[in-house]
Each structure stands twice: as structure tokens, then as C-alpha cells.
């Protein structure tokens, strides 16, 4: 008998199914966060013998292939930079791993960004795709483990295109809570640091996704059909605690029972630090916007930090966490029968009286995910406090 437990939630998304049998069914491969990092374990069928195959202060992202014939397991992750992804492999024999200096990197380390792989069942061939903030997505067929292109004329190196006029900067900021956050700044065209520019913070902020990855389109203008840098706006993204980034289990699970509080504070204090460090931010023209969980974050930032955020656009927001589906909300927030106060405290509807700036609130009556009831309840609360929106 073998079981996995966690004080927050168990993340079993590293395979299409939670585990893979090997060694003619005598052992299985499982991914666990039990030592504080997302790692690969080999476990005997009876659950009595457990072996860590990926050791170190880093997270794997996902297991991509198990090559029993040659004794390797392939996975994506990033040992050094959580905003990027690469392909690695380790031995299924832990004794051979012990003599290695960490996992074997197979991706081209000179291509900084997001590498993705679909590996064949015998781990001899794979499709490999790559992009980063200014490189359009490109794809190639490769052989493994040598990472060589099958067709030298159709390699990523030969076909990739760059967008060289982008002015994107990846930065780290440390908040007054001593939390270090990853962020990016997309500066306007013809940028002049002596000028003041309006700033738009694009947010999500919940366990389902991150807005700060070194991939193409991560800094796109999803807000309107136009060119935001050409229109003179600074765009910003900040990665708060609780996102699914490869920064350790403590980072991801810090948000347990704290959606709407810890993530909002991180984003607000991180943005405050960016304002202090970049004098070209116009403090009187700061906007925030997001969709779904990002809509919720937008409302909470606008309501709880009105001195910073002057304008907000919230789309399909969860205004009241008690309304949202249990497969998501209870996974990350617990049970309302046990800790209802956490649901209430993290809900934008509880802070609607704090609105001071400009709010554009958008919600479709046909939304079958975030139901329109959320909008009606929030609007009633704003009207109760005589808030203009």
C-alpha cells in the first residue's frame, strides 16, 4: 500500500494518468512534491521502496517519455530559470544517477525560452517546438538523445523568425515582504526614459496559469485590436505566489485558502516596487485588467489598492468565490463549511466599498463557467455603496 498526502492539495498532472508502471509491473513512476520540489520517484509495487530519481532544488514540469530499454526517463523543466523550459533526462537506475552531476540537459541551451516536446514511445524521435518573447514559434523533428534535426533544411535554427523591434525586459523585484517576484516590462515604441508613460498591468494571479513566461505572445495586447506599444503604453506582467511556476511547492501552495489575499498583495507590492524603480511610470495613469481569475484580481487590486490602480477592466470575474465550481475553488480554498471566512475575505464583492477609480465591468449572460450571477451580485454591491462604474 502506498499513498500521497499534502496539507494543501496533491498535484497529479505530470502524466496523462497519475503514474506509469515499469519493470513488468513491479515498479511505478510517480511525481511528488513531498520534499518541497516536484520530483520523479520510482516506487516498488508494494509501496515499501521509494527512490528519488531527480534530486536537487528544482522542479520538473512533466514526464515526457520512459525509455526502459536504455534505462532513461525524459522530462521537461528548468534547473536555473523558472520562466523557461528545457528537456532533460535521468537514469532509471538511481546508482548511476548518483555519479552524475544533476540531470542531463538535452535542449540547446543557447536557445533561451520555452522548449516543448512530443516524444515517440521508444524515445528515438520527437517533435520539438521553441519560442521566446521575440521569436515566433518554430518546430522541427529531432532524434534523441543527440537532439539532432531529422531534416537539416527544416530546423528551428533555419526557420525561426525574430521580432527585433520589441522592447521587452525581464526583471526581478523584491517586495517589502521580502518576496522576490519575476516580472516583465514591455516598453513603448520610440521609448524615451525621460518621459512619463501610462502603464497597463495585465494580471491573472491564480493557480491555473502564469502571465510571466519567456514565450512568444506572452506580452501580446489581448485588450483591444491594436498595437499597445505603438499607442504609447507600457505593459507589465508580474508573477505572484500561487502561480504554477517551477519555483517549489511552497511557492505554488502559498495561495492555499488565500486566493484574493496573498496573490493580490504580491502583485500590488511588486508593482509598487516597479514604480519606485522606473521613473517613466506615470503614477496618475495606472490601469489593470484581466479575464476570469484575472478579472477577479483586477477587481481586488482596484478595490484594495485604489491609491495605485486608477482604472480597471475586469472581464468574466469571479466576484464571489462561494459561487464558483468546487473542482477548482475547493481544491485551492478548502471547504466553505470549514473556512468560509477565507472565501469571503478573498472575494472582490467583500471589498467593493473601496472602489475609487474607473471600473469597466464586462460579463456575458451566456457564460457557463463563471455564471452571470457573479456580475449581478457585484453590481448590486457597488450600487449599494453608490459607486460609479
C-alpha positions in Angstrom: 0.0 0.0 0.0 1.3 3.5 -0.9 -0.4 6.9 -0.6 0.3 10.5 -1.3 -0.7 13.3 1.1 -0.4 17.1 1.3 -1.6 19.8 3.6 -2.9 21.8 0.6 -3.6 19.7 -2.5 -2.0 16.8 -4.4 -0.9 17.7 -7.9 -1.1 14.6 -10.1 -0.8 16.3 -13.5 2.7 15.2 -14.6 1.3 12.4 -16.8 -1.9 11.8 -18.7 -2.6 9.4 -15.8 -1.1 9.8 -12.3 1.6 7.1 -12.6 3.3 4.8 -15.1 4.2 1.1 -14.5 7.7 -0.1 -15.3 9.8 -3.2 -14.8 7.0 -5.6 -15.9 4.6 -4.0 -13.4 7.0 -4.5 -10.4 7.6 -0.7 -10.0 5.9 2.5 -11.0 7.0 6.1 -11.7 5.2 8.8 -9.7 5.7 12.6 -9.5 5.6 14.1 -6.0 6.2 17.4 -4.2 6.9 15.7 -0.8 10.4 17.1 -0.4 9.3 20.6 -1.4 10.1 20.3 -5.1 8.2 18.5 -7.9 10.3 15.4 -8.5 10.2 12.0 -10.1 10.1 8.9 -7.8 10.4 5.2 -8.6 8.3 3.1 -6.2 8.0 -0.6 -5.7 4.7 -2.2 -6.4 4.1 -2.9 -2.7 4.9 0.7 -1.8 7.7 -0.2 0.6 10.7 1.0 -1.5 10.7 4.6 -2.8 13.6 6.1 -4.8 14.1 9.8 -5.8 15.4 9.9 -9.4 15.6 13.7 -9.8 17.4 15.3 -6.9 18.0 19.0 -6.2 16.4 22.3 -5.6 14.5 22.5 -8.9 11.1 21.4 -10.3 10.3 19.1 -13.2 7.4 20.2 -15.3 6.2 16.9 -16.8 7.5 13.4 -17.7 7.7 13.1 -21.4 8.9 9.6 -22.0 10.2 6.5 -20.2 12.8 4.5 -22.2 13.2 1.3 -20.3 15.3 -0.4 -22.9 18.1 2.1 -22.4 17.3 3.0 -18.8 16.3 6.7 -19.1 13.4 8.9 -18.2 12.9 12.2 -20.1 11.2 15.2 -18.6 10.8 19.0 -19.2 11.6 21.6 -16.6 14.2 24.2 -15.8 17.0 23.9 -13.4 18.0 27.5 -13.5 15.2 29.8 -14.7 11.5 29.1 -13.9 10.3 31.3 -16.8 11.9 28.9 -19.3 11.5 25.2 -20.2 14.1 22.6 -21.4 14.3 18.8 -22.0 16.4 16.7 -19.6 16.9 13.0 -18.8 18.0 10.9 -15.8 18.7 7.3 -15.3 16.1 4.9 -14.1 19.0 3.3 -12.1 19.5 5.6 -9.1 23.0 4.3 -8.6 24.1 5.6 -12.0 22.3 8.9 -11.2 24.4 9.2 -8.1 27.5 9.6 -10.1 26.0 12.2 -12.4 26.1 16.0 -11.8 22.4 16.6 -11.9 20.0 15.8 -14.8 21.4 15.7 -18.4 20.4 18.7 -20.4 19.3 17.7 -24.0 17.9 21.0 -25.3 20.1 23.6 -26.9 21.0 25.9 -24.0 21.8 28.8 -26.4 18.1 28.9 -27.3 16.7 30.7 -24.2 13.0 30.3 -23.8 10.2 27.7 -24.0 11.0 24.2 -25.4 8.2 21.7 -25.8 8.5 18.0 -26.9 6.3 15.2 -28.0 8.4 12.1 -27.8 7.8 8.8 -29.5 7.2 5.6 -27.5 10.8 4.3 -28.0 12.3 7.7 -27.3 14.2 7.8 -30.6 12.3 10.6 -32.3 10.5 13.7 -31.1 8.8 16.8 -32.4 10.5 19.9 -30.8 9.0 23.3 -30.7 10.5 26.5 -29.4 9.7 30.2 -28.9 10.7 33.1 -26.7 9.4 36.6 -26.2 10.7 37.9 -29.6 10.9 34.6 -31.5 7.9 33.2 -33.4 7.0 29.6 -32.6 9.1 27.1 -34.7 9.1 23.4 -34.9 11.4 20.5 -36.1 11.7 16.7 -35.9 14.7 15.6 -33.9 16.4 12.3 -32.9 17.1 11.5 -29.3 19.2 11.7 -27.2 21.5 13.6 -29.5 18.9 16.4 -30.2 19.9 16.3 -33.9 17.4 17.5 -36.6 16.0 14.8 -38.9 15.9 17.2 -41.8 18.8 19.7 -41.7 16.9 22.1 -44.1 13.9 22.3 -41.7 15.4 23.0 -38.4 14.3 25.6 -35.8 17.6 27.4 -36.3 17.0 27.6 -40.1 13.3 28.6 -39.9 12.8 30.7 -36.8 11.9 34.4 -37.2 12.5 37.1 -34.7 10.6 40.3 -34.0 13.5 42.6 -33.4 11.6 45.8 -32.7 10.2 44.5 -29.3 11.5 46.3 -26.2 10.8 43.7 -23.5 12.7 43.5 -20.3 12.6 40.6 -17.8 13.2 41.7 -14.2 13.1 40.6 -10.6 11.6 42.7 -7.9 11.7 42.1 -4.1 8.7 43.4 -2.2 8.6 44.9 1.3 7.5 41.4 2.4 10.9 40.1 1.2 9.3 38.1 -1.6 11.1 38.1 -4.9 8.9 38.1 -8.0 9.5 37.7 -11.7 8.1 40.4 -14.0 8.4 41.8 -17.5 8.1 45.3 -18.9 7.1 45.9 -22.5 8.1 49.5 -23.3 6.5 51.7 -26.0 8.0 52.2 -29.4 10.4 55.1 -29.6 10.8 54.8 -25.8 12.2 57.9 -24.1 13.1 57.3 -20.4 12.8 61.0 -19.6 9.1 60.9 -20.4 6.1 59.7 -18.4 4.0 56.9 -19.8 0.6 55.4 -18.9 1.0 51.8 -17.6 -1.2 48.8 -18.1 -0.7 45.8 -15.7 -2.0 42.5 -17.2 -3.0 40.1 -14.5 -4.2 36.5 -13.8 -2.7 35.6 -10.5 -4.3 32.2 -9.6 -3.0 28.6 -9.6 -4.2 27.8 -13.1 -1.7 29.9 -15.0 1.1 32.4 -15.0 1.5 35.6 -17.1 5.3 35.6 -16.8 7.0 33.1 -19.1 9.6 33.7 -21.8 7.4 32.6 -24.7 6.1 34.3 -27.8 2.8 36.2 -27.4 3.2 36.4 -23.6 3.3 40.2 -24.0 0.6 40.5 -26.7 -2.2 43.1 -26.5 -5.2 41.0 -25.7 -7.2 44.0 -24.5 -8.1 45.6 -27.8 -7.5 45.2 -31.5 -4.4 47.5 -31.8 -0.7 47.9 -31.1 -0.3 48.9 -27.4 3.4 49.8 -27.6 2.7 51.9 -30.7 -0.1 53.7 -28.8 2.4 54.7 -26.2 1.5 52.3 -23.3 3.9 50.5 -21.0 2.7 46.9 -20.4 3.7 45.0 -17.3 3.2 41.4 -16.0 4.0 40.2 -12.5 4.2 36.6 -11.3 2.8 36.3 -7.7 3.0 33.4 -5.3 0.4 30.7 -6.1 1.0 30.5 -9.8 2.1 27.1 -11.3 5.7 28.3 -11.9 8.7 26.0 -11.3 9.7 27.7 -8.0 9.0 24.9 -5.5 5.9 23.6 -3.8 6.0 26.3 -1.1 5.6 28.9 -3.8 2.7 27.2 -5.6 0.9 26.3 -2.4 1.3 29.5 -0.5 -2.0 30.5 -2.0 -4.0 27.7 -0.4 -7.0 29.2 1.3 -5.6 32.7 0.3 -6.9 33.3 -3.2 -7.8 37.0 -3.3 -5.4 38.0 -0.5 -1.8 36.7 -0.8 -1.7 36.9 -4.6 -3.2 40.4 -4.6 -0.7 41.7 -2.1 2.2 40.2 -4.1 1.0 41.9 -7.3 0.3 45.2 -5.6 3.6 45.4 -3.7 5.5 44.1 -6.7 4.0 46.8 -8.9 4.7 49.4 -6.2 8.4 48.4 -6.3 8.5 48.7 -10.1 7.0 52.2 -9.9 9.8 53.2 -7.5 12.5 51.7 -9.8 11.1 53.2 -13.1 10.6 56.9 -13.1 8.9 56.8 -16.5 5.8 55.1 -15.0 3.1 57.8 -14.8 1.7 57.2 -11.3 -1.5 59.0 -12.2 -2.2 56.8 -15.2 -2.0 53.2 -13.9 -4.5 50.7 -15.2 -5.0 47.0 -14.5 -7.0 44.4 -16.4 -7.7 40.7 -16.6 -10.1 37.9 -17.6 -11.7 35.2 -15.4 -9.3 34.8 -12.5 -7.6 37.9 -13.9 -10.9 39.7 -13.7 -11.1 38.8 -10.0 -7.5 40.0 -9.5 -8.3 43.2 -11.3 -11.3 43.9 -9.0 -9.4 43.1 -5.9 -6.4 45.3 -6.9 -8.8 48.2 -7.8 -10.8 47.8 -4.6 -8.0 47.1 -2.1 -5.2 49.3 -3.6 -7.1 52.3 -5.0 -4.1 54.6 -4.3 -2.1 52.8 -7.0 -4.6 51.5 -9.6 -6.7 54.3 -11.1 -8.5 52.3 -13.8 -9.6 48.6 -14.1 -11.2 46.5 -16.8 -12.5 43.2 -15.4 -13.9 40.5 -17.7 -15.9 37.4 -16.6 -14.6 37.8 -13.0 -15.4 35.6 -10.0 -16.8 38.3 -7.8 -17.9 35.9 -5.1 -15.8 32.7 -4.5 -18.8 31.0 -2.9 -20.4 30.9 -6.4 -17.6 29.2 -8.3 -17.3 25.4 -9.1 -16.0 23.1 -6.4 -13.4 21.2 -8.6 -11.4 24.5 -8.7 -12.4 26.6 -5.8 -12.5 23.9 -3.1 -9.2 22.4 -4.4 -7.4 25.6 -3.7 -9.5 27.2 -0.9 -10.7 24.3 1.2 -14.4 23.7 2.1 -16.6 26.7 2.9 -18.3 24.6 5.6 -14.9 24.7 7.4 -13.3 28.0 6.4 -16.0 30.2 4.9 -14.2 33.3 6.1 -11.4 32.7 3.7 -13.8 32.5 0.7 -15.4 35.8 1.9 -12.2 37.6 2.6 -10.7 36.8 -0.8 -13.8 37.7 -2.8 -13.9 41.1 -4.6 -17.5 41.6 -3.5 -16.3 41.9 0.1 -14.1 44.9 -0.9 -16.5 46.7 -3.3 -16.8 49.7 -1.0 -13.1 50.5 -1.7 -13.6 51.5 -5.3 -12.3 55.0 -6.1 -11.1 54.8 -9.7 -12.6 54.0 -13.0 -14.1 50.5 -13.5 -15.3 48.9 -16.7 -17.0 45.6 -15.8 -17.8 43.1 -18.6 -19.7 39.8 -18.2 -21.7 37.7 -20.7 -25.1 36.4 -19.7 -24.3 33.1 -21.5 -21.2 32.4 -19.5 -21.4 28.7 -18.4 -18.1 28.8 -16.4 -18.3 32.0 -14.3 -22.1 32.4 -14.1 -23.7 35.8 -14.6 -25.0 35.7 -11.0 -21.5 36.8 -10.0 -21.9 40.0 -12.1 -25.4 40.7 -10.7 -24.2 40.3 -7.1 -21.2 42.5 -7.5 -23.1 45.2 -9.3 -25.7 45.3 -6.6 -22.9 45.7 -4.0 -21.4 48.6 -6.0 -24.8 50.3 -6.3 -25.3 49.9 -2.5 -22.2 51.9 -1.9 -23.1 54.4 -4.6 -20.0 53.6 -6.7 -19.9 54.7 -10.3 -18.9 52.1 -12.8 
